[in-house]
């Protein structure tokens, strides 16, 4: 029913391992491109991160798993992944941090959490996590950084 909305073709113009065309210190640890025919508020085609594909590609069909709202920019970024890849909000945040750390963002993800609750924060451009895992009737608290 929603295949035309969720399934999108990403044309990759910045493949995994490439450098940003303007800021040479930014190296893309993920594939990044655009959705042809979808015009974003900046007048260009909609930008998209492609996560869950660990090699450079030119084009990929996947489904939208998150939208990154940039509060200090005119455009949002879409996050696309293969059908079988389920990344939660924190995993998306970590994967796109290489570029999104320069913006104030909110991530609206299809998968909010994994096996419990993951609370994270960005401090000095690094993510810190606190994971609460529900085991039977007890809650285990794991702190990671």
N, CA, C and O atoms as CSV, one atom per row, in Angstrom:
chain,resi,resn,atom,element,x,y,z
A,1,UNK,N,N,0.815,-1.195,0.000
A,1,UNK,CA,C,0.000,0.000,0.000
A,1,UNK,C,C,0.859,1.260,0.000
A,1,UNK,O,O,0.576,2.199,-0.743
A,2,UNK,N,N,1.915,1.291,0.831
A,2,UNK,CA,C,2.756,2.474,0.921
A,2,UNK,C,C,4.095,2.288,0.206
A,2,UNK,O,O,5.033,3.048,0.447
A,3,UNK,N,N,4.193,1.282,-0.672
A,3,UNK,CA,C,5.457,0.986,-1.344
A,3,UNK,C,C,6.001,2.182,-2.113
A,3,UNK,O,O,7.211,2.405,-2.134
A,4,UNK,N,N,5.113,2.960,-2.751
A,4,UNK,CA,C,5.590,4.105,-3.514
A,4,UNK,C,C,6.161,5.205,-2.627
A,4,UNK,O,O,6.937,6.035,-3.101
A,5,UNK,N,N,5.795,5.225,-1.360
A,5,UNK,CA,C,6.324,6.214,-0.426
A,5,UNK,C,C,7.560,5.665,0.282
A,5,UNK,O,O,8.587,6.338,0.367
A,6,UNK,N,N,7.453,4.452,0.784
A,6,UNK,CA,C,8.553,3.889,1.572
A,6,UNK,C,C,9.734,3.451,0.717
A,6,UNK,O,O,10.882,3.656,1.112
A,7,UNK,N,N,9.483,2.851,-0.447
A,7,UNK,CA,C,10.564,2.377,-1.307
A,7,UNK,C,C,11.030,3.497,-2.227
A,7,UNK,O,O,10.255,4.040,-3.014
A,8,UNK,N,N,12.304,3.828,-2.113
A,8,UNK,CA,C,12.865,4.935,-2.883
A,8,UNK,C,C,14.177,4.516,-3.533
A,8,UNK,O,O,14.930,3.713,-2.982
A,9,UNK,N,N,14.441,5.069,-4.709
A,9,UNK,CA,C,15.709,4.833,-5.386
A,9,UNK,C,C,16.642,5.990,-5.048
A,9,UNK,O,O,16.345,7.150,-5.333
A,10,UNK,N,N,17.767,5.654,-4.437
A,10,UNK,CA,C,18.781,6.660,-4.114
A,10,UNK,C,C,19.841,6.623,-5.205
A,10,UNK,O,O,20.449,5.582,-5.452
A,11,UNK,N,N,20.058,7.752,-5.853
A,11,UNK,CA,C,21.174,7.904,-6.785
A,11,UNK,C,C,22.329,8.440,-5.953
A,11,UNK,O,O,22.245,9.536,-5.399
A,12,UNK,N,N,23.398,7.675,-5.867
A,12,UNK,CA,C,24.516,8.009,-4.985
A,12,UNK,C,C,25.535,8.857,-5.742
A,12,UNK,O,O,26.128,8.412,-6.725
A,13,UNK,N,N,25.727,10.089,-5.263
A,13,UNK,CA,C,26.749,10.950,-5.859
A,13,UNK,C,C,27.952,11.144,-4.933
A,13,UNK,O,O,28.959,11.736,-5.322
A,14,UNK,N,N,27.831,10.637,-3.701
A,14,UNK,CA,C,28.951,10.639,-2.755
A,14,UNK,C,C,29.028,9.232,-2.150
A,14,UNK,O,O,28.484,8.979,-1.075
A,15,UNK,N,N,29.703,8.330,-2.846
A,15,UNK,CA,C,29.760,6.948,-2.349
A,15,UNK,C,C,30.597,6.817,-1.083
A,15,UNK,O,O,31.433,7.666,-0.772
A,16,UNK,N,N,30.351,5.747,-0.375
A,16,UNK,CA,C,31.109,5.427,0.824
A,16,UNK,C,C,32.602,5.552,0.530
A,16,UNK,O,O,33.095,4.996,-0.451
A,17,UNK,N,N,33.323,6.288,1.390
A,17,UNK,CA,C,34.765,6.486,1.229
A,17,UNK,C,C,35.143,7.741,0.465
A,17,UNK,O,O,36.321,8.097,0.420
A,18,UNK,N,N,34.174,8.422,-0.138
A,18,UNK,CA,C,34.484,9.652,-0.895
A,18,UNK,C,C,34.562,10.853,0.039
A,18,UNK,O,O,34.166,10.772,1.202
A,19,UNK,N,N,35.072,11.961,-0.474
A,19,UNK,CA,C,35.173,13.187,0.321
A,19,UNK,C,C,34.085,14.166,-0.098
A,19,UNK,O,O,33.595,14.127,-1.227
A,20,UNK,N,N,33.725,15.029,0.813
A,20,UNK,CA,C,32.744,16.079,0.550
A,20,UNK,C,C,33.316,16.988,-0.532
A,20,UNK,O,O,34.500,17.321,-0.485
A,21,UNK,N,N,32.499,17.398,-1.509
A,21,UNK,CA,C,33.017,18.220,-2.601
A,21,UNK,C,C,33.559,19.590,-2.165
A,21,UNK,O,O,34.437,20.154,-2.817
A,22,UNK,N,N,33.031,20.107,-1.069
A,22,UNK,CA,C,33.457,21.431,-0.601
A,22,UNK,C,C,34.379,21.356,0.609
A,22,UNK,O,O,35.343,22.114,0.708
A,23,UNK,N,N,34.082,20.442,1.528
A,23,UNK,CA,C,34.848,20.311,2.772
A,23,UNK,C,C,35.631,19.003,2.731
A,23,UNK,O,O,35.114,17.948,3.099
A,24,UNK,N,N,36.866,19.079,2.286
A,24,UNK,CA,C,37.685,17.885,2.031
A,24,UNK,C,C,38.000,17.075,3.288
A,24,UNK,O,O,38.429,15.926,3.188
A,25,UNK,N,N,37.792,17.660,4.470
A,25,UNK,CA,C,38.040,16.921,5.717
A,25,UNK,C,C,36.893,15.970,6.070
A,25,UNK,O,O,37.030,15.151,6.979
A,26,UNK,N,N,35.771,16.070,5.366
A,26,UNK,CA,C,34.638,15.181,5.617
A,26,UNK,C,C,34.712,14.004,4.649
A,26,UNK,O,O,34.609,14.174,3.434
A,27,UNK,N,N,34.893,12.810,5.208
A,27,UNK,CA,C,34.918,11.579,4.417
A,27,UNK,C,C,33.642,10.809,4.725
A,27,UNK,O,O,33.285,10.631,5.889
A,28,UNK,N,N,32.969,10.361,3.702
A,28,UNK,CA,C,31.676,9.698,3.859
A,28,UNK,C,C,31.829,8.236,4.274
A,28,UNK,O,O,32.314,7.421,3.490
A,29,UNK,N,N,31.417,7.892,5.513
A,29,UNK,CA,C,31.447,6.501,5.963
A,29,UNK,C,C,30.207,5.720,5.505
A,29,UNK,O,O,30.068,4.530,5.787
A,30,UNK,N,N,29.312,6.416,4.792
A,30,UNK,CA,C,28.089,5.806,4.250
A,30,UNK,C,C,27.896,6.348,2.834
A,30,UNK,O,O,28.522,7.335,2.447
A,31,UNK,N,N,27.040,5.707,2.083
A,31,UNK,CA,C,26.664,6.221,0.769
A,31,UNK,C,C,25.674,7.370,0.953
A,31,UNK,O,O,24.834,7.334,1.852
A,32,UNK,N,N,25.776,8.387,0.100
A,32,UNK,CA,C,24.943,9.576,0.237
A,32,UNK,C,C,24.562,10.052,-1.155
A,32,UNK,O,O,25.399,10.074,-2.058
A,33,UNK,N,N,23.328,10.425,-1.327
A,33,UNK,CA,C,22.902,10.885,-2.636
A,33,UNK,C,C,21.584,11.605,-2.582
A,33,UNK,O,O,21.329,12.397,-1.675
A,34,UNK,N,N,20.736,11.324,-3.569
A,34,UNK,CA,C,19.474,12.048,-3.684
A,34,UNK,C,C,18.409,11.147,-4.286
A,34,UNK,O,O,18.695,10.121,-4.901
A,35,UNK,N,N,17.153,11.578,-4.081
A,35,UNK,CA,C,15.992,10.892,-4.635
A,35,UNK,C,C,15.567,11.688,-5.867
A,35,UNK,O,O,15.061,12.805,-5.758
A,36,UNK,N,N,15.777,11.103,-7.015
A,36,UNK,CA,C,15.463,11.792,-8.275
A,36,UNK,C,C,13.968,12.077,-8.376
A,36,UNK,O,O,13.137,11.205,-8.121
A,37,UNK,N,N,13.642,13.311,-8.753
A,37,UNK,CA,C,12.248,13.693,-8.956
A,37,UNK,C,C,11.535,14.203,-7.717
A,37,UNK,O,O,10.407,14.684,-7.819
A,38,UNK,N,N,12.159,14.113,-6.551
A,38,UNK,CA,C,11.562,14.660,-5.326
A,38,UNK,C,C,12.324,15.942,-4.997
A,38,UNK,O,O,13.514,15.901,-4.687
A,39,UNK,N,N,11.647,17.052,-5.064
A,39,UNK,CA,C,12.300,18.346,-4.851
A,39,UNK,C,C,12.163,18.764,-3.383
A,39,UNK,O,O,11.067,18.800,-2.824
A,40,UNK,N,N,13.296,19.073,-2.791
A,40,UNK,CA,C,13.365,19.495,-1.392
A,40,UNK,C,C,13.148,21.007,-1.290
A,40,UNK,O,O,13.148,21.696,-2.310
A,41,UNK,N,N,12.963,21.530,-0.082
A,41,UNK,CA,C,12.750,22.971,0.101
A,41,UNK,C,C,13.884,23.863,-0.418
A,41,UNK,O,O,13.662,25.050,-0.658
A,42,UNK,N,N,15.084,23.322,-0.594
A,42,UNK,CA,C,16.187,24.127,-1.122
A,42,UNK,C,C,16.161,24.222,-2.649
A,42,UNK,O,O,17.028,24.859,-3.247
A,43,UNK,N,N,15.156,23.584,-3.284
A,43,UNK,CA,C,15.026,23.630,-4.732
A,43,UNK,C,C,15.811,22.537,-5.448
A,43,UNK,O,O,15.725,22.416,-6.670
A,44,UNK,N,N,16.556,21.757,-4.722
A,44,UNK,CA,C,17.328,20.643,-5.292
A,44,UNK,C,C,16.590,19.339,-4.990
A,44,UNK,O,O,15.614,19.318,-4.240
A,45,UNK,N,N,17.076,18.262,-5.585
A,45,UNK,CA,C,16.462,16.969,-5.295
A,45,UNK,C,C,16.747,16.545,-3.859
A,45,UNK,O,O,17.770,16.914,-3.281
A,46,UNK,N,N,15.834,15.768,-3.295
A,46,UNK,CA,C,15.880,15.389,-1.884
A,46,UNK,C,C,17.134,14.579,-1.566
A,46,UNK,O,O,17.378,13.537,-2.174
A,47,UNK,N,N,17.928,15.064,-0.609
A,47,UNK,CA,C,19.132,14.360,-0.171
A,47,UNK,C,C,18.751,13.154,0.679
A,47,UNK,O,O,17.741,13.156,1.383
A,48,UNK,N,N,19.597,12.115,0.591
A,48,UNK,CA,C,19.326,10.899,1.363
A,48,UNK,C,C,20.623,10.208,1.752
A,48,UNK,O,O,21.545,10.073,0.948
A,49,UNK,N,N,20.670,9.774,3.006
A,49,UNK,CA,C,21.735,8.887,3.468
A,49,UNK,C,C,21.286,7.467,3.143
A,49,UNK,O,O,20.106,7.145,3.280
A,50,UNK,N,N,22.205,6.623,2.719
A,50,UNK,CA,C,21.918,5.219,2.490
A,50,UNK,C,C,22.691,4.419,3.528
A,50,UNK,O,O,23.917,4.330,3.465
A,51,UNK,N,N,21.981,3.843,4.475
A,51,UNK,CA,C,22.603,3.081,5.552
A,51,UNK,C,C,22.365,1.589,5.351
A,51,UNK,O,O,21.409,1.184,4.689
A,52,UNK,N,N,23.249,0.777,5.932
A,52,UNK,CA,C,23.086,-0.664,5.848
A,52,UNK,C,C,23.672,-1.283,4.593
A,52,UNK,O,O,23.480,-2.474,4.347
A,53,UNK,N,N,24.376,-0.506,3.802
A,53,UNK,CA,C,25.062,-1.005,2.609
A,53,UNK,C,C,26.536,-0.690,2.817
A,53,UNK,O,O,26.926,0.477,2.817
A,54,UNK,N,N,27.358,-1.721,2.993
A,54,UNK,CA,C,28.745,-1.516,3.429
A,54,UNK,C,C,29.776,-1.462,2.306
A,54,UNK,O,O,30.957,-1.727,2.528
A,55,UNK,N,N,29.329,-1.121,1.109
A,55,UNK,CA,C,30.242,-0.949,-0.024
A,55,UNK,C,C,29.704,0.196,-0.895
A,55,UNK,O,O,28.504,0.473,-0.879
A,56,UNK,N,N,30.582,0.857,-1.650
A,56,UNK,CA,C,30.121,1.955,-2.502
A,56,UNK,C,C,29.160,1.451,-3.585
A,56,UNK,O,O,29.384,0.401,-4.188
A,57,UNK,N,N,28.106,2.205,-3.816
A,57,UNK,CA,C,27.144,1.883,-4.874
A,57,UNK,C,C,26.837,3.143,-5.665
A,57,UNK,O,O,27.092,4.254,-5.200
A,58,UNK,N,N,26.285,2.968,-6.870
A,58,UNK,CA,C,25.880,4.111,-7.692
A,58,UNK,C,C,24.399,4.409,-7.528
A,58,UNK,O,O,23.966,5.557,-7.625
A,59,UNK,N,N,23.626,3.348,-7.275
A,59,UNK,CA,C,22.187,3.494,-7.117
A,59,UNK,C,C,21.692,2.342,-6.246
A,59,UNK,O,O,22.246,1.243,-6.275
A,60,UNK,N,N,20.636,2.612,-5.467
A,60,UNK,CA,C,20.118,1.574,-4.585
A,60,UNK,C,C,18.650,1.846,-4.304
A,60,UNK,O,O,18.252,2.988,-4.073
A,61,UNK,N,N,17.850,0.789,-4.326
A,61,UNK,CA,C,16.439,0.902,-3.956
A,61,UNK,C,C,16.277,0.369,-2.540
A,61,UNK,O,O,16.622,-0.776,-2.250
A,62,UNK,N,N,15.754,1.203,-1.676
A,62,UNK,CA,C,15.543,0.824,-0.286
A,62,UNK,C,C,14.317,1.534,0.243
A,62,UNK,O,O,13.574,2.175,-0.500
A,63,UNK,N,N,14.122,1.407,1.545
A,63,UNK,CA,C,12.946,2.072,2.102
A,63,UNK,C,C,13.363,3.128,3.121
A,63,UNK,O,O,14.407,3.020,3.764
A,64,UNK,N,N,12.543,4.123,3.246
A,64,UNK,CA,C,12.816,5.222,4.160
A,64,UNK,C,C,12.612,4.716,5.583
A,64,UNK,O,O,11.541,4.214,5.928
A,65,UNK,N,N,13.654,4.853,6.408
A,65,UNK,CA,C,13.554,4.420,7.808
A,65,UNK,C,C,13.622,5.597,8.779
A,65,UNK,O,O,13.349,5.437,9.968
A,66,UNK,N,N,13.984,6.780,8.276
A,66,UNK,CA,C,14.062,7.952,9.163
A,66,UNK,C,C,14.091,9.230,8.330
A,66,UNK,O,O,14.430,9.224,7.147
A,67,UNK,N,N,13.725,10.312,8.986
A,67,UNK,CA,C,13.861,11.656,8.426
A,67,UNK,C,C,14.620,12.477,9.458
A,67,UNK,O,O,14.279,12.485,10.641
A,68,UNK,N,N,15.648,13.162,8.992
A,68,UNK,CA,C,16.449,14.017,9.869
A,68,UNK,C,C,16.005,15.456,9.634
A,68,UNK,O,O,16.193,16.011,8.552
A,69,UNK,N,N,15.425,16.036,10.646
A,69,UNK,CA,C,14.960,17.429,10.569
A,69,UNK,C,C,16.095,18.322,11.042
A,69,UNK,O,O,16.510,18.254,12.199
A,70,UNK,N,N,16.589,19.153,10.149
A,70,UNK,CA,C,17.605,20.141,10.504
A,70,UNK,C,C,16.895,21.420,10.927
A,70,UNK,O,O,16.236,22.076,10.120
A,71,UNK,N,N,17.037,21.759,12.182
A,71,UNK,CA,C,16.337,22.929,12.702
A,71,UNK,C,C,17.009,24.232,12.291
A,71,UNK,O,O,16.384,25.292,12.342
A,72,UNK,N,N,18.268,24.167,11.887
A,72,UNK,CA,C,18.996,25.371,11.487
A,72,UNK,C,C,19.382,25.335,10.014
A,72,UNK,O,O,20.390,25.919,9.615
A,73,UNK,N,N,18.578,24.647,9.209
A,73,UNK,CA,C,18.803,24.568,7.770
A,73,UNK,C,C,17.438,24.471,7.105
A,73,UNK,O,O,16.447,24.152,7.762
A,74,UNK,N,N,17.380,24.740,5.818
A,74,UNK,CA,C,16.120,24.764,5.099
A,74,UNK,C,C,15.634,23.363,4.701
A,74,UNK,O,O,14.452,23.181,4.407
A,75,UNK,N,N,16.519,22.394,4.691
A,75,UNK,CA,C,16.119,21.076,4.197
A,75,UNK,C,C,16.256,19.977,5.241
A,75,UNK,O,O,17.049,20.074,6.177
A,76,UNK,N,N,15.467,18.937,5.055
A,76,UNK,CA,C,15.568,17.727,5.854
A,76,UNK,C,C,16.346,16.697,5.055
A,76,UNK,O,O,16.479,16.824,3.838
A,77,UNK,N,N,16.856,15.686,5.726
A,77,UNK,CA,C,17.551,14.584,5.060
A,77,UNK,C,C,16.746,13.317,5.284
A,77,UNK,O,O,16.241,13.084,6.383
A,78,UNK,N,N,16.624,12.501,4.255
A,78,UNK,CA,C,15.967,11.217,4.393
A,78,UNK,C,C,17.022,10.161,4.649
A,78,UNK,O,O,18.167,10.302,4.220
A,79,UNK,N,N,16.640,9.105,5.347
A,79,UNK,CA,C,17.525,7.969,5.598
A,79,UNK,C,C,16.860,6.745,4.973
A,79,UNK,O,O,15.727,6.391,5.301
A,80,UNK,N,N,17.595,6.115,4.066
A,80,UNK,CA,C,17.084,4.950,3.335
A,80,UNK,C,C,17.962,3.755,3.684
A,80,UNK,O,O,19.171,3.902,3.863
A,81,UNK,N,N,17.360,2.580,3.781
A,81,UNK,CA,C,18.098,1.353,4.095
A,81,UNK,C,C,17.457,0.186,3.345
A,81,UNK,O,O,16.313,0.278,2.900
A,82,UNK,N,N,18.205,-0.915,3.210
A,82,UNK,CA,C,17.608,-2.113,2.604
A,82,UNK,C,C,16.409,-2.592,3.424
A,82,UNK,O,O,16.308,-2.319,4.620
A,83,UNK,N,N,15.522,-3.296,2.771
A,83,UNK,CA,C,14.285,-3.786,3.387
A,83,UNK,C,C,14.521,-4.527,4.705
A,83,UNK,O,O,13.742,-4.378,5.647
A,84,UNK,N,N,15.584,-5.321,4.775
A,84,UNK,CA,C,15.822,-6.157,5.958
A,84,UNK,C,C,16.629,-5.466,7.051
A,84,UNK,O,O,16.896,-6.077,8.086
A,85,UNK,N,N,17.023,-4.214,6.854
A,85,UNK,CA,C,17.830,-3.489,7.843
A,85,UNK,C,C,16.913,-2.654,8.723
A,85,UNK,O,O,16.136,-1.834,8.235
A,86,UNK,N,N,17.019,-2.877,10.029
A,86,UNK,CA,C,16.207,-2.138,10.997
A,86,UNK,C,C,17.161,-1.411,11.944
A,86,UNK,O,O,17.703,-2.014,12.871
A,87,UNK,N,N,17.359,-0.136,11.711
A,87,UNK,CA,C,18.222,0.684,12.559
A,87,UNK,C,C,17.352,1.572,13.422
A,87,UNK,O,O,16.416,2.203,12.930
A,88,UNK,N,N,17.658,1.624,14.714
A,88,UNK,CA,C,16.868,2.477,15.589
A,88,UNK,C,C,17.401,3.911,15.558
A,88,UNK,O,O,18.402,4.201,14.904
A,89,UNK,N,N,16.733,4.772,16.255
A,89,UNK,CA,C,17.037,6.198,16.271
A,89,UNK,C,C,18.503,6.475,16.630
A,89,UNK,O,O,19.162,7.279,15.970
A,90,UNK,N,N,19.002,5.820,17.657
A,90,UNK,CA,C,20.385,6.043,18.095
A,90,UNK,C,C,21.385,5.558,17.054
A,90,UNK,O,O,22.410,6.202,16.833
A,91,UNK,N,N,21.098,4.433,16.416
A,91,UNK,CA,C,21.994,3.913,15.378
A,91,UNK,C,C,22.039,4.833,14.167
A,91,UNK,O,O,23.103,5.037,13.582
A,92,UNK,N,N,20.904,5.385,13.789
A,92,UNK,CA,C,20.866,6.352,12.690
A,92,UNK,C,C,21.674,7.584,13.070
A,92,UNK,O,O,22.478,8.070,12.274
A,93,UNK,N,N,21.466,8.090,14.277
A,93,UNK,CA,C,22.188,9.283,14.739
A,93,UNK,C,C,23.691,9.078,14.678
A,93,UNK,O,O,24.425,9.960,14.233
A,94,UNK,N,N,24.144,7.930,15.118
A,94,UNK,CA,C,25.578,7.654,15.113
A,94,UNK,C,C,26.131,7.550,13.688
A,94,UNK,O,O,27.233,8.028,13.419
A,95,UNK,N,N,25.383,6.936,12.783
A,95,UNK,CA,C,25.837,6.736,11.410
A,95,UNK,C,C,25.965,8.041,10.628
A,95,UNK,O,O,26.827,8.157,9.757
A,96,UNK,N,N,25.118,9.021,10.930
A,96,UNK,CA,C,25.124,10.279,10.170
A,96,UNK,C,C,25.828,11.420,10.900
A,96,UNK,O,O,25.901,12.539,10.392
A,97,UNK,N,N,26.337,11.136,12.076
A,97,UNK,CA,C,26.967,12.177,12.890
A,97,UNK,C,C,28.147,12.854,12.197
A,97,UNK,O,O,28.417,14.025,12.465
A,98,UNK,N,N,28.855,12.153,11.317
A,98,UNK,CA,C,30.008,12.728,10.627
A,98,UNK,C,C,29.659,14.027,9.914
A,98,UNK,O,O,30.516,14.897,9.756
A,99,UNK,N,N,28.416,14.164,9.484
A,99,UNK,CA,C,27.985,15.374,8.785
A,99,UNK,C,C,26.954,16.165,9.587
A,99,UNK,O,O,26.946,17.396,9.545
A,100,UNK,N,N,26.095,15.474,10.308
A,100,UNK,CA,C,25.025,16.156,11.042
A,100,UNK,C,C,25.514,16.839,12.312
A,100,UNK,O,O,24.771,17.617,12.911
A,101,UNK,N,N,26.739,16.571,12.735
A,101,UNK,CA,C,27.255,17.220,13.946
A,101,UNK,C,C,27.361,18.733,13.780
A,101,UNK,O,O,27.477,19.456,14.769
A,102,UNK,N,N,27.322,19.212,12.557
A,102,UNK,CA,C,27.401,20.652,12.287
A,102,UNK,C,C,26.035,21.336,12.330
A,102,UNK,O,O,25.943,22.550,12.145
A,103,UNK,N,N,24.978,20.565,12.572
A,103,UNK,CA,C,23.617,21.099,12.555
A,103,UNK,C,C,22.872,20.677,13.824
A,103,UNK,O,O,23.234,19.703,14.484
A,104,UNK,N,N,21.830,21.432,14.140
A,104,UNK,CA,C,20.934,21.057,15.232
A,104,UNK,C,C,19.840,20.197,14.595
A,104,UNK,O,O,19.062,20.680,13.773
A,105,UNK,N,N,19.788,18.918,14.982
A,105,UNK,CA,C,18.886,17.995,14.307
A,105,UNK,C,C,17.972,17.244,15.268
A,105,UNK,O,O,18.270,17.077,16.451
A,106,UNK,N,N,16.859,16.804,14.719
A,106,UNK,CA,C,15.961,15.872,15.377
A,106,UNK,C,C,15.750,14.732,14.404
A,106,UNK,O,O,15.482,14.953,13.223
A,107,UNK,N,N,15.871,13.504,14.903
A,107,UNK,CA,C,15.701,12.341,14.042
A,107,UNK,C,C,14.365,11.686,14.337
A,107,UNK,O,O,14.075,11.303,15.470
A,108,UNK,N,N,13.560,11.566,13.292
A,108,UNK,CA,C,12.278,10.881,13.375
A,108,UNK,C,C,12.485,9.530,12.699
A,108,UNK,O,O,12.543,9.448,11.472
A,109,UNK,N,N,12.598,8.476,13.498
A,109,UNK,CA,C,12.928,7.152,12.971
A,109,UNK,C,C,11.746,6.202,13.053
A,109,UNK,O,O,10.907,6.301,13.948
A,110,UNK,N,N,11.697,5.281,12.101
A,110,UNK,CA,C,10.676,4.255,12.082
A,110,UNK,C,C,10.817,3.338,13.298
A,110,UNK,O,O,9.828,2.889,13.878
A,111,UNK,N,N,12.074,3.073,13.668
A,111,UNK,CA,C,12.353,2.216,14.823
A,111,UNK,C,C,12.938,3.077,15.925
A,111,UNK,O,O,14.071,3.547,15.819
A,112,UNK,N,N,12.178,3.282,16.968
A,112,UNK,CA,C,12.595,4.164,18.056
A,112,UNK,C,C,13.598,3.524,18.990
A,112,UNK,O,O,14.485,4.200,19.511
A,113,UNK,N,N,13.467,2.236,19.205
A,113,UNK,CA,C,14.334,1.577,20.178
A,113,UNK,C,C,14.536,0.132,19.764
A,113,UNK,O,O,13.857,-0.375,18.871
A,114,UNK,N,N,15.465,-0.513,20.415
A,114,UNK,CA,C,15.687,-1.933,20.132
A,114,UNK,C,C,15.150,-2.748,21.290
A,114,UNK,O,O,13.941,-2.742,21.519
A,115,UNK,N,N,15.978,-3.435,22.016
A,115,UNK,CA,C,15.545,-4.357,23.076
A,115,UNK,C,C,15.440,-3.632,24.413
A,115,UNK,O,O,16.168,-3.962,25.349
A,116,UNK,N,N,14.582,-2.691,24.514
A,116,UNK,CA,C,14.444,-1.930,25.740
A,116,UNK,C,C,14.384,-0.461,25.384
A,116,UNK,O,O,13.700,-0.071,24.438
A,117,UNK,N,N,15.092,0.345,26.133
A,117,UNK,CA,C,15.120,1.779,25.886
A,117,UNK,C,C,16.575,2.214,25.759
A,117,UNK,O,O,17.411,1.875,26.596
A,118,UNK,N,N,16.864,2.962,24.712
A,118,UNK,CA,C,18.202,3.513,24.540
A,118,UNK,C,C,18.081,5.023,24.670
A,118,UNK,O,O,17.391,5.679,23.891
A,119,UNK,N,N,18.751,5.546,25.651
A,119,UNK,CA,C,18.788,6.997,25.833
A,119,UNK,C,C,20.182,7.433,25.435
A,119,UNK,O,O,21.174,6.858,25.882
A,120,UNK,N,N,20.255,8.445,24.598
A,120,UNK,CA,C,21.567,8.903,24.167
A,120,UNK,C,C,21.615,10.415,24.163
A,120,UNK,O,O,20.592,11.097,24.103
A,121,UNK,N,N,22.836,10.916,24.230
A,121,UNK,CA,C,23.043,12.352,24.109
A,121,UNK,C,C,24.357,12.575,23.387
A,121,UNK,O,O,25.249,11.727,23.386
A,122,UNK,N,N,24.446,13.744,22.774
A,122,UNK,CA,C,25.675,14.115,22.095
A,122,UNK,C,C,26.391,15.118,22.986
A,122,UNK,O,O,25.850,16.178,23.299
A,123,UNK,N,N,27.607,14.780,23.391
A,123,UNK,CA,C,28.395,15.650,24.238
A,123,UNK,C,C,29.778,15.773,23.613
A,123,UNK,O,O,30.460,14.771,23.398
A,124,UNK,N,N,30.182,16.983,23.328
A,124,UNK,CA,C,31.459,17.250,22.668
A,124,UNK,C,C,31.584,16.427,21.391
A,124,UNK,O,O,32.624,15.826,21.120
A,125,UNK,N,N,30.486,16.413,20.600
A,125,UNK,CA,C,30.415,15.735,19.308
A,125,UNK,C,C,30.641,14.232,19.384
A,125,UNK,O,O,31.013,13.618,18.384
A,126,UNK,N,N,30.426,13.628,20.545
A,126,UNK,CA,C,30.479,12.174,20.702
A,126,UNK,C,C,29.186,11.732,21.362
A,126,UNK,O,O,28.597,12.460,22.161
A,127,UNK,N,N,28.752,10.524,21.014
A,127,UNK,CA,C,27.522,10.005,21.581
A,127,UNK,C,C,27.810,9.240,22.862
A,127,UNK,O,O,28.786,8.495,22.948
A,128,UNK,N,N,26.948,9.433,23.860
A,128,UNK,CA,C,26.983,8.674,25.103
A,128,UNK,C,C,25.630,7.977,25.214
A,128,UNK,O,O,24.587,8.571,24.941
A,129,UNK,N,N,25.663,6.711,25.619
A,129,UNK,CA,C,24.446,5.924,25.673
A,129,UNK,C,C,24.165,5.420,27.082
A,129,UNK,O,O,25.087,5.185,27.863
A,130,UNK,N,N,22.916,5.261,27.392
A,130,UNK,CA,C,22.478,4.546,28.584
A,130,UNK,C,C,21.378,3.615,28.074
A,130,UNK,O,O,20.384,4.067,27.506
A,131,UNK,N,N,21.563,2.339,28.279
A,131,UNK,CA,C,20.627,1.357,27.768
A,131,UNK,C,C,19.917,0.686,28.941
A,131,UNK,O,O,20.558,0.222,29.885
A,132,UNK,N,N,18.599,0.640,28.872
A,132,UNK,CA,C,17.792,-0.064,29.857
A,132,UNK,C,C,17.195,-1.279,29.161
A,132,UNK,O,O,16.405,-1.140,28.227
A,133,UNK,N,N,17.572,-2.460,29.613
A,133,UNK,CA,C,17.078,-3.694,29.012
A,133,UNK,C,C,16.115,-4.355,29.990
A,133,UNK,O,O,16.431,-4.537,31.166
A,134,UNK,N,N,14.955,-4.706,29.496
A,134,UNK,CA,C,13.966,-5.363,30.336
A,134,UNK,C,C,14.200,-6.868,30.262
A,134,UNK,O,O,14.115,-7.471,29.193
A,135,UNK,N,N,14.491,-7.455,31.399
A,135,UNK,CA,C,14.705,-8.902,31.501
A,135,UNK,C,C,13.700,-9.434,32.500
A,135,UNK,O,O,13.811,-9.173,33.698
A,136,UNK,N,N,12.723,-10.175,32.016
A,136,UNK,CA,C,11.659,-10.702,32.849
A,136,UNK,C,C,10.961,-9.520,33.534
A,136,UNK,O,O,10.393,-8.671,32.846
A,137,UNK,N,N,10.987,-9.444,34.852
A,137,UNK,CA,C,10.349,-8.323,35.546
A,137,UNK,C,C,11.374,-7.350,36.112
A,137,UNK,O,O,11.004,-6.394,36.795
A,138,UNK,N,N,12.664,-7.579,35.838
A,138,UNK,CA,C,13.704,-6.687,36.339
A,138,UNK,C,C,14.248,-5.845,35.201
A,138,UNK,O,O,14.247,-6.276,34.048
A,139,UNK,N,N,14.705,-4.663,35.515
A,139,UNK,CA,C,15.309,-3.779,34.527
A,139,UNK,C,C,16.808,-3.712,34.807
A,139,UNK,O,O,17.236,-3.399,35.918
A,140,UNK,N,N,17.591,-4.014,33.779
A,140,UNK,CA,C,19.040,-3.906,33.903
A,140,UNK,C,C,19.471,-2.593,33.265
A,140,UNK,O,O,19.007,-2.240,32.181
A,141,UNK,N,N,20.343,-1.888,33.928
A,141,UNK,CA,C,20.820,-0.591,33.472
A,141,UNK,C,C,22.271,-0.734,33.036
A,141,UNK,O,O,23.135,-1.058,33.851
A,142,UNK,N,N,22.544,-0.496,31.762
A,142,UNK,CA,C,23.901,-0.561,31.241
A,142,UNK,C,C,24.322,0.817,30.789
A,142,UNK,O,O,23.598,1.459,30.028
A,143,UNK,N,N,25.455,1.284,31.228
A,143,UNK,CA,C,25.930,2.601,30.787
A,143,UNK,C,C,27.104,2.387,29.848
A,143,UNK,O,O,28.078,1.715,30.188
A,144,UNK,N,N,26.996,2.970,28.660
A,144,UNK,CA,C,28.039,2.862,27.645
A,144,UNK,C,C,28.470,4.250,27.225
A,144,UNK,O,O,27.699,5.205,27.318
A,145,UNK,N,N,29.684,4.355,26.771
A,145,UNK,CA,C,30.116,5.637,26.187
A,145,UNK,C,C,31.052,5.395,25.044
A,145,UNK,O,O,31.527,6.345,24.422
